[in-house]
């Protein structure tokens, strides 16, 4: 009996020891699992802390960079405040207005200068200030006056007016950081502006120009420091070196006009007036500058005709085929938007209107000729039909600025073979450019 009790006791002890051991093992397993979870959480916390540290460091570096940019801006603000304070009395404005009062017409630079003094003296919401900048836009062409137009547009925007800021007027990232923009040479071209400049193919004329001719050339929007032409080392394939948009732009002109076409919803009409003939050989083309009054209406929006000029052969092609020549009529609306009306010239009978122009070609390059008693109406160069192709393009000469609306009339007009030969430039046409998915509209 005694032995049985001892065996039962030992069995119970053994069972208890096993249960105790099993419970301890379970506890150890649970603790190990918890430890792994804690270790993973600790690792993630360490990584998060490291990432936060890197973010803080990056933020500190950005803040330091912004502070470096802020310093010159503060200096500029102080300078502007000093200028405004100096002009606040209005004495300088009064003197300037008195000096300009006797002038029948102010140049674009004088007009924008007067507007700038008004802005600093009276503020951007002053009606006289806004009107002065409006006058600047009405009288100024793009050409080499980009800064003038940009100043007027930005001032009007500051005054609360809705103005479509030209792409050229938007600051580049480099300019925003106070650095010189690499695209700066674009300001110095001025192709399809009021006095468009084109160069003779393959020849640099910088060494041949007199001081007078060079000044006239600059007025025409051509900077001798950035010469260009139509072949050789100055040909279109090299324009992008000095004028980046010519190479990198995605909406360049001219185009090879071929289908598919989109149905036009735009109404276009020309209302050109007769005026004194002002003709110039600017080294790139024969150009006729037009006195105010002639307009192209696009959906009833008036665009002032600034000038028209010639390309040989036509820059635009129709289904891969060029015409003998093309006339580009260059217009600008009140917001500074450019529109080009193209008239294709095919070889045929003599053109009386072109005969008048060729009979009065200037003898010297770079000087505008105004033959006494000769008047000319640009409408004499238009066909009767006004059906057109249309697309968004660019200036076809440096700086190749984009956002230019093209309307190429589908009906060509005649020009004789002799008249084509008499045109002083054998080739002043830019090759057609990639379409890049652009729509071509046809009415």
C-alpha positions in Angstrom: 0.0 0.0 0.0 2.8 2.4 1.0 4.6 1.6 -2.2 1.5 2.3 -4.3 1.1 5.7 -2.7 4.7 6.6 -3.5 4.3 5.5 -7.1 1.2 7.6 -7.5 3.0 10.6 -5.9 6.0 10.2 -8.3 3.7 9.9 -11.3 1.8 13.1 -10.3 5.2 14.9 -9.7 6.3 13.8 -13.1 3.1 15.0 -14.8 3.4 18.3 -12.9 7.0 18.8 -14.0 6.0 18.1 -17.6 3.1 20.6 -17.5 5.4 23.2 -15.9 8.1 22.6 -18.6 5.5 22.8 -21.4 4.1 26.1 -20.0 7.6 27.6 -19.7 8.3 26.6 -23.3 5.1 28.2 -24.5 6.0 31.4 -22.6 9.5 31.4 -24.2 8.0 31.0 -27.6 5.6 34.0 -27.0 8.4 36.1 -25.6 10.6 35.3 -28.6 7.8 36.3 -31.0 7.3 39.5 -29.1 11.0 40.2 -29.2 11.1 39.8 -33.0 8.2 42.2 -33.3 9.9 44.7 -31.1 13.1 44.3 -33.0 11.3 44.9 -36.4 9.6 48.0 -34.9 13.0 49.3 -33.7 14.6 48.8 -37.1 11.7 50.6 -38.8 11.9 53.5 -36.3 15.7 53.7 -36.9 15.1 53.9 -40.7 12.4 56.5 -40.2 14.7 58.5 -38.0 17.4 58.3 -40.7 14.9 59.4 -43.4 13.7 62.2 -41.3 17.2 63.3 -40.7 17.9 63.3 -44.5 14.7 65.3 -45.1 15.6 67.8 -42.5 19.1 68.2 -44.1 17.5 68.6 -47.6 15.1 71.2 -46.2 17.9 73.1 -44.6 19.9 73.1 -47.9 16.7 74.3 -49.7 16.2 77.0 -47.2 19.8 78.1 -47.6 19.4 78.2 -51.4 16.2 80.2 -51.1 17.9 82.6 -48.8 20.7 83.1 -51.3 18.1 83.9 -54.0 16.2 86.1 -51.6 19.2 88.4 -51.0 19.5 89.8 -54.5 15.7 90.1 -54.6 15.8 92.2 -51.4 18.4 94.4 -53.0 16.2 94.8 -56.1 13.2 95.7 -54.0 15.2 98.3 -52.2 16.4 99.7 -55.5 12.8 99.8 -56.8 11.6 101.5 -53.6 14.4 104.1 -53.9 13.4 104.8 -57.6 9.7 105.1 -56.6 10.6 107.4 -53.8 12.7 109.5 -56.1 9.8 109.9 -58.6 7.0 110.3 -56.1 7.0 114.1 -56.3 5.9 113.9 -59.9 8.5 116.5 -61.0 10.4 114.1 -63.3 7.1 112.9 -64.8 6.0 116.5 -65.5 9.4 117.3 -67.1 9.2 114.2 -69.3 5.7 114.9 -70.4 6.6 118.5 -71.2 9.7 117.3 -73.2 7.5 114.9 -75.2 4.6 117.2 -75.7 6.1 118.8 -78.8 6.7 115.4 -80.5 4.1 114.3 -83.0 4.9 110.6 -82.3 6.9 108.9 -79.7 9.1 105.9 -80.5 8.2 102.6 -78.8 11.1 103.1 -76.4 10.0 106.6 -75.5 6.4 105.5 -75.1 7.3 102.6 -72.8 9.7 104.9 -70.9 7.0 107.4 -70.3 4.6 104.6 -69.2 7.3 103.3 -66.8 7.7 106.7 -65.1 3.9 106.9 -64.9 3.8 103.5 -63.3 6.4 104.4 -60.7 4.8 107.7 -60.0 1.1 106.9 -60.0 0.9 103.1 -59.7 -0.4 100.2 -61.8 -4.1 101.0 -61.4 -3.9 104.6 -62.6 -5.9 105.0 -65.9 -3.3 107.2 -67.5 -0.6 104.6 -66.7 -2.6 101.7 -68.2 -3.4 103.8 -71.3 0.3 104.6 -71.8 1.1 100.9 -71.8 -1.8 100.2 -74.2 -0.3 102.7 -76.6 3.0 101.0 -76.4 1.4 97.7 -77.5 -0.4 99.4 -80.3 2.7 101.0 -81.8 5.3 98.4 -81.0 6.2 95.3 -83.0 8.0 92.2 -81.7 11.3 92.4 -83.6 14.1 93.5 -81.3 11.6 95.2 -79.0 10.7 92.1 -77.0 11.5 93.9 -73.7 9.3 96.8 -74.6 6.3 94.6 -75.3 6.9 92.4 -72.2 7.1 95.5 -70.0 3.8 96.8 -71.4 2.1 93.4 -71.1 3.3 92.8 -67.5 2.3 96.3 -66.4 -1.3 95.8 -67.8 -1.5 92.4 -66.1 -0.5 94.1 -62.8 -3.2 96.6 -63.4 -5.8 93.8 -63.5 -6.3 93.5 -67.3 -6.5 90.2 -69.1 -3.5 90.0 -71.4 -2.1 86.9 -73.0 1.5 87.1 -72.0 3.8 86.2 -74.9 5.9 83.1 -74.3 9.0 85.2 -74.7 8.0 87.3 -71.7 7.8 84.5 -69.3 10.9 84.3 -67.1 13.1 81.2 -67.7 14.2 79.2 -64.6 17.7 80.6 -65.1 16.3 84.2 -65.1 14.3 83.4 -61.9 17.5 82.5 -60.2 19.2 85.8 -61.3 21.3 84.1 -63.9 21.7 84.9 -67.6 19.4 82.8 -69.7 21.0 80.7 -72.4 18.2 81.6 -74.7 19.0 85.3 -74.6 20.0 85.5 -78.2 16.3 85.0 -79.2 15.6 88.5 -78.1 17.9 89.8 -80.8 16.4 88.3 -83.9 13.1 89.6 -85.0 12.1 87.8 -88.1 8.4 88.3 -88.9 8.1 91.6 -87.1 7.3 95.0 -88.6 10.8 95.3 -90.1 11.7 91.7 -90.6 15.3 91.0 -91.3 16.6 88.3 -93.7 20.1 87.8 -94.8 21.6 87.0 -98.2 22.3 83.3 -98.6 25.7 82.3 -97.3 27.2 85.8 -96.9 28.1 87.6 -93.8 27.7 91.4 -94.4 28.9 92.6 -91.0 32.2 93.7 -92.5 30.6 95.5 -95.5 28.0 97.6 -93.6 28.5 101.3 -93.0 27.5 102.6 -89.6 24.3 104.0 -91.1 23.3 100.7 -92.7 24.1 98.8 -89.4 21.9 101.1 -87.4 19.1 100.6 -90.0 19.7 96.8 -89.8 19.3 96.9 -86.0 16.1 98.9 -86.3 14.9 96.2 -88.7 15.3 93.6 -85.9 18.6 92.1 -86.9 21.5 91.9 -84.5 24.9 91.8 -86.3 26.3 89.8 -83.3 24.0 86.9 -84.2 24.1 86.8 -88.0 22.2 84.2 -90.0 21.4 83.3 -93.5 20.0 80.5 -95.7 23.0 78.3 -96.5 26.5 77.6 -95.5 27.7 78.2 -92.0 24.7 80.5 -91.3 22.0 78.3 -92.8 18.8 77.1 -91.2 20.4 74.0 -89.8 22.7 76.2 -87.7 20.1 78.7 -86.4 19.5 76.6 -83.3 23.0 77.3 -82.0 22.3 81.0 -81.4 18.5 80.8 -81.3 17.5 77.6 -79.3 13.8 77.7 -80.2 14.7 77.2 -83.9 16.0 73.7 -83.0 13.9 72.8 -80.0 10.5 74.3 -80.7 7.7 71.9 -81.3 5.4 74.2 -83.3 7.8 75.5 -85.9 6.9 76.9 -89.3 6.7 76.5 -92.3 4.8 73.3 -92.9 4.2 70.9 -95.8 0.5 71.3 -96.0 -1.2 67.9 -96.6 -4.2 66.1 -95.2 -5.9 65.1 -93.1 -7.5 68.4 -92.5 -9.8 69.7 -89.8 -12.9 71.8 -90.8 -12.4 75.5 -90.1 -14.6 77.3 -87.7 -12.7 80.6 -88.1 -13.8 83.6 -90.2 -10.9 85.6 -91.7 -11.2 88.7 -93.9 -8.8 91.4 -95.0 -9.4 95.2 -95.0 -6.3 96.7 -96.5 -5.9 100.4 -97.3 -3.8 102.3 -99.8 -0.8 104.2 -98.4 2.6 105.6 -99.4 5.0 103.0 -100.5 7.8 102.2 -98.0 10.1 99.5 -99.3 13.3 98.1 -98.0 15.9 95.5 -98.8 16.9 94.4 -95.3 19.5 91.9 -96.4 17.1 88.9 -96.0 14.2 89.8 -98.2 12.3 92.6 -99.9 9.9 94.0 -97.4 7.1 96.7 -97.6 6.3 98.5 -94.3 2.7 99.5 -94.1 1.2 102.7 -92.6 -1.5 102.1 -89.9 -5.0 101.4 -91.1 -4.9 98.1 -92.8 -6.3 95.2 -90.8 -6.9 91.4 -90.9 -10.0 90.4 -89.0 -9.9 86.9 -87.4 -13.3 86.1 -85.9 -14.0 89.9 -85.9 -10.8 90.5 -83.8 -8.7 93.2 -85.7 -5.0 92.5 -86.4 -3.1 95.5 -87.7 -1.0 94.8 -90.8 2.6 95.8 -90.0 4.5 94.7 -93.1 4.7 92.1 -95.9 7.7 90.4 -97.4 8.7 87.8 -100.0 10.3 84.3 -99.9 11.7 82.4 -102.9 10.7 79.7 -103.3 7.5 79.5 -101.2 8.3 78.4 -97.6 5.0 76.5 -97.4 4.6 73.4 -99.6 1.3 71.9 -100.7 1.5 68.1 -100.7 5.3 68.3 -100.9 5.4 70.8 -103.8 6.5 74.5 -103.3 5.4 77.4 -105.4 7.7 80.0 -107.1 7.3 82.4 -104.2 5.1 83.4 -101.3 4.1 86.7 -99.7 3.8 86.8 -95.9 1.6 89.5 -94.6 2.4 90.0 -90.9 -0.2 91.3 -88.4 -0.5 91.9 -84.7 -3.5 92.4 -82.4 -3.8 94.6 -79.4 -2.5 91.7 -77.1 0.6 91.3 -79.2 -0.5 88.1 -80.9 1.0 87.7 -84.3 -0.9 86.3 -87.4 0.6 85.7 -90.8 -1.5 85.6 -94.0 0.3 83.8 -96.8 -0.3 84.3 -100.5 1.3 81.7 -102.8 2.8 82.9 -106.1 2.8 80.6 -109.2 4.7 81.3 -112.4 2.3 82.7 -115.0 1.4 86.2 -116.3 3.1 89.3 -115.1 1.7 90.6 -111.8 1.0 94.4 -112.1 1.2 95.0 -108.3 4.6 93.3 -108.1 5.8 95.2 -111.1 5.1 98.4 -109.1 7.2 97.1 -106.2 10.1 95.8 -108.4 10.2 99.1 -110.3 10.8 100.8 -107.0 13.3 98.5 -105.5 15.8 100.3 -103.2 19.3 100.7 -104.7 21.0 100.3 -101.3 20.6 97.5 -98.8 19.4 98.5 -95.3 17.8 101.8 -96.1 14.0 102.2 -96.5 13.0 103.8 -99.8 9.9 106.0 -100.1 9.5 106.9 -103.7 7.8 110.3 -104.1 4.2 110.1 -105.2 4.0 106.3 -105.3 1.2 104.7 -103.3 0.4 101.1 -102.9 -2.5 99.0 -101.7 -1.6 95.6 -100.3 -5.0 94.3 -101.3 -3.8 94.3 -104.9 -1.7 91.3 -104.1 -4.6 89.2 -102.8 -6.6 86.6 -104.8 -10.4 87.1 -105.0 -11.1 83.8 -103.2 -10.3 83.7 -99.4 -10.3 80.0 -98.7 -7.3 79.0 -96.6 -5.3 76.5 -94.7 -4.5 77.4 -91.1 -2.1 76.1 -88.4 -0.2 77.3 -85.3 3.4 77.9 -86.1 6.3 80.2 -85.5 8.4 83.0 -87.1 10.1 81.3 -90.0 13.3 83.2 -89.3 15.4 83.7 -86.1 14.5 83.8 -83.3 11.7 81.3 -84.5 9.3 82.5 -81.8 6.2 80.3 -81.5 2.5 81.1 -81.0 2.1 82.6 -84.5 -1.2 81.9 -86.3 -0.8 81.1 -90.1 -3.5 81.4 -92.7 -2.2 80.3 -96.1 -4.7 81.2 -98.9 -5.5 78.2 -101.1 -5.8 80.2 -104.4 -2.4 81.3 -105.7 -1.8 84.5 -107.7 0.4 84.9 -110.8 4.0 86.1 -111.0 6.0 86.1 -114.2 9.2 84.2 -114.6 11.0 87.5 -115.2 9.6 88.9 -112.0 10.8 85.9 -110.0 14.3 86.3 -111.5 14.4 90.0 -110.7 13.8 89.2 -107.0 17.3 89.9 -105.4 17.4 86.6 -103.4 17.8 83.2 -105.1 16.8 81.3 -102.0 15.5 82.8 -98.8 13.1 80.1 -97.7 13.4 78.0 -94.5 12.8 74.3 -95.1 9.5 72.8 -93.9 9.5 71.7 -90.2 8.1 68.6 -88.5 4.3 68.7 -88.0 4.5 67.1 -84.5 0.8 66.2 -84.5 -0.5 69.7 -85.2 -3.9 70.0 -86.8 -4.1 71.8 -90.2 -7.4 73.5 -90.6 -9.1 74.0 -94.0 -12.2 76.1 -94.7 
